[in-house]
Amino acid sequence: MRAPYSYDNGFPCFHRKTHATDSSWFDTLNPQQWAELVKQQSAGQRHKIDELMVPTMQRYGIRPGAKVLAIGCGMGFDVLRLRHHGYDAIGCDFGGRTKAWLENGLTPEIAFLADAEDLPLADDSFDAVYLWHVIEHFGCIDGNQIVGPNVDGARKKIVERIRSILKPGGICVVGTPNRLFPLDQYHGPHLYLPKRLRDWACSRSLGLHYFWSRRDFLLSRRELKLLFSTIGHVEWLSLSIGLALSKGVTHKDKGPLLERYAQAIDSLGLSTSFLSPALHLVAQK
């Protein structure tokens, strides 16, 4: 790695700008809310690593000891879980998470702050990259939902940078909400909706969004294929293998129903259709 521009709570920072939204939001949580968030995040990441990421890597011949990068690692539980399985995993995020990293046991050797367009990593150095529900936020000027003027260009640069750091034969595993699915239950109603409509949707826990609008930050199957085919061959994964909503704590009461829905969609061959709430793929260099 090159020398960082600065340090945040001891973690190296390789960009000069940062979104402080997560840090500000974390500061509003009381101890009970924080403990519940940690519980939810830990359970969800355990599911995704144990039931999706590790089996997928092993199917591609990527065994423990391999180098894995988690882009947009959030609170860092995915990095810790990958290391539990014996992988040489590190994680990066854009900003606002370092207090959570410290409390959750990450160290500056395994986590850093960086812009995904400019990862401070050597070419051909990683066996796998894990990109889970973050590609949709790239190119957004608030780091979340507000689409920037060059959103497509920003996403292309990030995918090209991922391709460059992957070893030949390396894989990029991607999960993201499906733009063409009528509801975005991962992010809730989108910010560009009129306030009255957004408030109505919030009161009913409906993730309304204008999937036809250029203001919508989600990606469709076609858009994902165009992006990640620049890495190499794209394999679409089933809905049920990556449906994180069906596990963990947050949606525990809905788990059986979500699992049955996912299995039905998979059995009908519709896991990349508008009936699928999320899209999952592997791109191999």
N, C-alpha and C positions, 0 to 999 in steps of 0.2 A: 504494500500500500504506500501511496505518497503521504507526505506530511499533512495532517488535518489543518483546517483553517482555525479551529478553536476546539474547546471541549465543553460539554454540557453535562454537569454532574459526573465528570470524569470520563464520559464516553466521547470518542473522537467524532468531530463534526466536519464533513467534507463539502459543505456548501455554505454560502454566505447568507442565505435566506432561510426562514423557517416559519411554519404555521404553528402558532401557539394555541390553537383551538383546543387540542386535546389536553394540554397542560392546564389551561384555564378551566376546562370542564372537570378534570380530575380534582381540582382544588375545591370544587363545590360539593364534593361527596363527603358525607359523614362516615365514620368508621364502619357502621353497619352496611351502608350502601357500597362502600369500597370492598368489604368482605364478600358481599353477594356478587359483585362484578367479577372479582377474582375467581370465585367459585364457578360462575358461568363461563368465563373465558377459558379457564383451565379444562373444564369438561368438554367444551366444544373443540378445543385444539387437540385434546387427547384422541377424540373420535377421528378427526381429520387425519392426524398422523398415523394412528394405529390401523385404521380401516381403509384409508385412501392412499396416503403418500407412500408408506412403507411397502405395501403390496404392489403398488404401481412401479416403484423403483426396482423392486426385486424382479418383477416381470421383465424389465428392461436390462436386467443383469447388473444393476447398481447395488452393491452390497455394503454392509457396515464397513466403515473406514473411508467411504467415498466422501468427497467434499460437496456440501449442499448449502445453497444460499436461499434464505427465506426473505423475499422482498416484501416490505409492508408487514413486518412481523408483529406489529401491534405491541401487546404487553409481553411478548417474548416466550409464551408457553410452547409455541410450535418448535422454536429452537431448542429449548430444554428437552422436549419430548424426543426430537430427532437424535439429540446427543444421548439420551437414555437408551435408544436403540443402537447406539454404537456408531452413528454417522458423525463426521467432522463437520458439524453444522454451525453456521453463523447467520445473523439476521441484521437487517437494516430497515430503517423507517425514515420518514422525512423530518419528523420533529414532534416534540411534545410528549414523548413517552419515557424519557430517561428516569424520572422518579419511579415509575412503575417497574422499569427494568431493575433498578436497585433493590426495590422491595421484593421482587420476585426471584432474585438470585442470579441475574445475568451480570456479566463482567465486561469491561471494555475490550477484552480479547475476543469476545464472541458476539458483540453487538456494536453498531455504529450508525451515525446519522449521515444520510446521503441523498442526493437527487438521483433517481433511477436512470436519468439520462447520462449521468456522469459518475458511474460506479468506480471507486478507486481500486479496481481489481485487475489482475493480469488477464490477458486473453488466454483462451484455452486452459482455464484453471479449475473449472467446476464441472462435476459430474451431473448435477441436477440443480435446477432453480425452481423454487416453490412460489407461486404467484396467486394467492388465494383471496378473491374478492377485493382486489386492489386495482386491477387494470382499469376499471371504470372510473376511478378517481384521478388517474393521470390525465394531465391536460386541463384540469379544473383549476381556476385561478384561486379558489379558496381551499384547495386541497381536498374538496369534498364533492360538491354537486354543481357548482356554477361553471359551465363550459367556457373555456377560454377561446380566443380567436383562432388559435392554431392547434386545436385539440388533436386532430388527426396526425399532424406532423410530430407533435410531442410523443404520442403513443408509438409512432413508427420509430422514432429515435430510441425509445426505451427498449422496444423489442429487438432492434438492431444491436443495442449494447448487450442485451441478454445473449443474443446469438454469439457475440464475440467472446464472451467470457466462458461459454460452454465448451467443453472438450468435444472433439469429434465423437459422435454417438451419444453425447449427453442429451438430457431431456429437460423441457420446461413444462411443468404441470400447472394448469390454469383452471380456476373456477371463478365464475362471475354470474350475477343475475342475468336473466334472459330479457333483453329489451322488449321482445314481442309478446312476452307474457303479460296479461292485463294488469297484474298487481306486483309491486316491488315490496315484498314483505321483509326484505333485508334492510331497507333504508327508510321505510315508511313513506308517507306522501311527500312528493318532491317539492323543493323550496320555491320553484317558479309558479306553482299553482296559486290562483287567487286565494287570498287569506280565508275567506269564508268557506271555500271548498276544501282548503287544507285543514282548517279547524274541524270541519264536518268529518273528513276522512280520519283525522287523528282520534276523534272521539269514538270511532268505530274500528280503530286499528286496521285501517285499509291503506295499503301502499299505492295510492293512486299516482299515475304518471301519464304524461302525453307521449306515448311511445312513437308517435309520428313526428314529433317536434325536434328541430335541431337543438333545442335547449335541453333535451333529455341526454343525460350523461352515460346511460347504459349502452351496451353493445349487443348487436344481433349475431346470429350464427354466421351470416355472410361477412360481417365486419371482422369477427374474430378469425375466420378462415383467411381472409386477406392479410391480416396482421401477422398471424403466427405461421403461415405457410412460408414466410421469408426465412424462418429458422430451418424448416425441413418438413418432413412428412408429418401430417396432423392426424391423430387418432382421436375420435370422439368417445368419451366415456359415458357410461350409463348415468341416469339421474340418481338412482338409489345409492350408488357407491359414494357419491359426494354430497348427499343431501344432509348437510350439517344441522339443519333445523330439526331433523328427526331424532337427534341425540342430545346429550348434555342436560342442562338444567332449564334454560330459558323456555323451551317449548316441550318440556317433558310430558305435559298432559296431552299434547297433540301428537306425540311421537308415533303411536300405532297407526293413526289415521294418515299421517304424512308418509309413513313407510308403505302402507298399502297403495296410496296414490302413486308414489314413485315406482313401485313394482309393476303396477298396471300400465303406466306410461312406457316403461322399459319393455314389457311383454308385447306391447303393440308397435314397438319400433318408433316411438315418438319422442325419444329423449332429447332431440334437438329441435322439436317443433315448438309452435307457440303455446302448446299445452304444458311445456316444461318450465318451471319457475327459475331454473338455473341451467347453465351450460358448463360442461367440464371437458377438457381436452388435454392431450399430451402432444407436444411438438418435439420431434427428435432431429438433432443436427446431423 
